[in-house]
Amino acid sequence: MLKHPDLRHPQFLTTREVADLLRVKERKVYDLAAANEIPHRRITGKLLFPADQIRAWIGGKDGSPERPDVLAGSHDPLLDWAIHASGCGLAMLCNGSADGLIKFQDGAASLAGLHLPEETGWNVGSVGSLGLRDAVLIAWARRRRGLLIAENAVGTITSVADLKGRRVALRQSGAGAALLLARLLGDAGLSEADLTCSPTPAHSENDAAATVAAGEADAALGIEAMAKPFRLGFLPLVDENFDLLIDRKAYFSQPVQRLFTFARSADFKTRAAALGGYDLSDHGVVRWLSD
């Protein structure tokens, strides 16, 4: 690295330092430089990156409109708790994964929580097909999802096929849970027509669990973290990826950085363990990066 009077603020960054800053592999930084998509210099044969220009590039000083500090998309109780406990200041407009993608594309949100089921995974193909720019998909957690079962129905519902004729709390159209339930019903040779469906959809994980706990439904597709607080039975079915789609500029903003800093704390890990059904081993991993 070139010498600079203030070594705490070097004039140039190395490829490794830029990769660490962007949380990507060094190969991606080389590709960005080769395509002239990131400020860089070649000095004595070495690839270096002007620190002030990199900060401006990350900050999106390119005429792009400011996004609000809003998290849209799917609801996650651990994320909900972390936003409040960290005091990061993000507002939440959670109305399902599909709605989150729309709000993100429209610039109405800086982040979107997603758990969209795909043929071979979760979320990556869905966001990759949208032609998004300046966006990154960050792993939040793996969640265990299955059937939340009313106390008086425990033991009588042992598979998705047992939902036939039962009262089931459904999620809103476009929610990741609604898309997954349709697939699971199809695999069991059923459809929503075979169920006695709740008259109004549940708009969050809490709402779905509360509907079952109140005796208004025999079961709902939910996450394990909701079983204990609502004293419900739980039948595990799948492990899903819950990811955050984040605008590149917003990722480096104070609210988002404060949230992710808090998510590295012991309090956060303790809360996840207490809720149950969370696997944080991939938390913070970049699962997809726009071109």
C-alpha positions, 0 to 999 in steps of 0.5 A: 500500500502506498504511504500516506501521512495518516496511516489510519486513512490510506490513500489507496486500498488493496484488492483484499481490503475492497473485497472485505469492505464489499463482503465479496470474494477478491475474484469479484473485485478483479471482475469489477475492475476489468469491466471498469465498473469500480474506480481503480488504478494500476501502479507499478503493475499492482491493482489499487483502489483510490479510497475516496473514490471507493467511498463515493462509489459505495455511497452511490454518488451517481445521481441515484435517488435516496431510498427510505430507511424501510424494511419491506417483505416477509416478517421474521420475529428474530429480525423484528426483535433485533431492529427494536433492540438495536435501536437502528431506526429501520421502519418495517412494512412487512406484507410478504416476500412478493410485496417486498420485491415490488417495494424494493424495485420501486425504490420504496424500501432499502431492504426486503426480507425474503423466503421464496421457495424455488426448485433447488433453493431459496430466493437467489433465482427469484432476485437474479431474474429481475435485472436488479443493479446495485443490490446484494442478497445477505443471509439472515438465518436458516429457519425451520418451518412446518405446521403449527398445530392447536393443542387439541389437534396434536397427534391427529395432524402428523402430515400435510395430508392430515390437513384435509377438511381441517381449519387452516390459517392461510397467509396472504397471496405472495407470501413465501409461506403461501407459496410453500403451502401450495407446493406442499399441498400439491405434493400431498395431492391436495389443494386449498379447496380441500381445506376449511380456510380462514376467512381473512389471511394472516399477515405475519408469522405472529398473526398465523400463530395467534389465529391457531392459539385463539382456536380459530384454526387447527393449524397453520404453516409457520416457523418453529420460533412461534410454537413455544410462545403460543404453546402450539404443537409443531411438525417440522417440514423444511428448513428455509433460507430467510435472506435480506435483499439490500440496496448497495448504498443502504448496506453501508448506511448507519441503520443497516450497519448498526443492525448487523453489528448488533446481530454479531452480539451475544444477546442476539445469539441468545435470543435466537437460541431461546426462540428456537428453530434458527440456524445462524451459521451462514448469517451475513454471507453474501448469497447473491450480488448484482452485476 
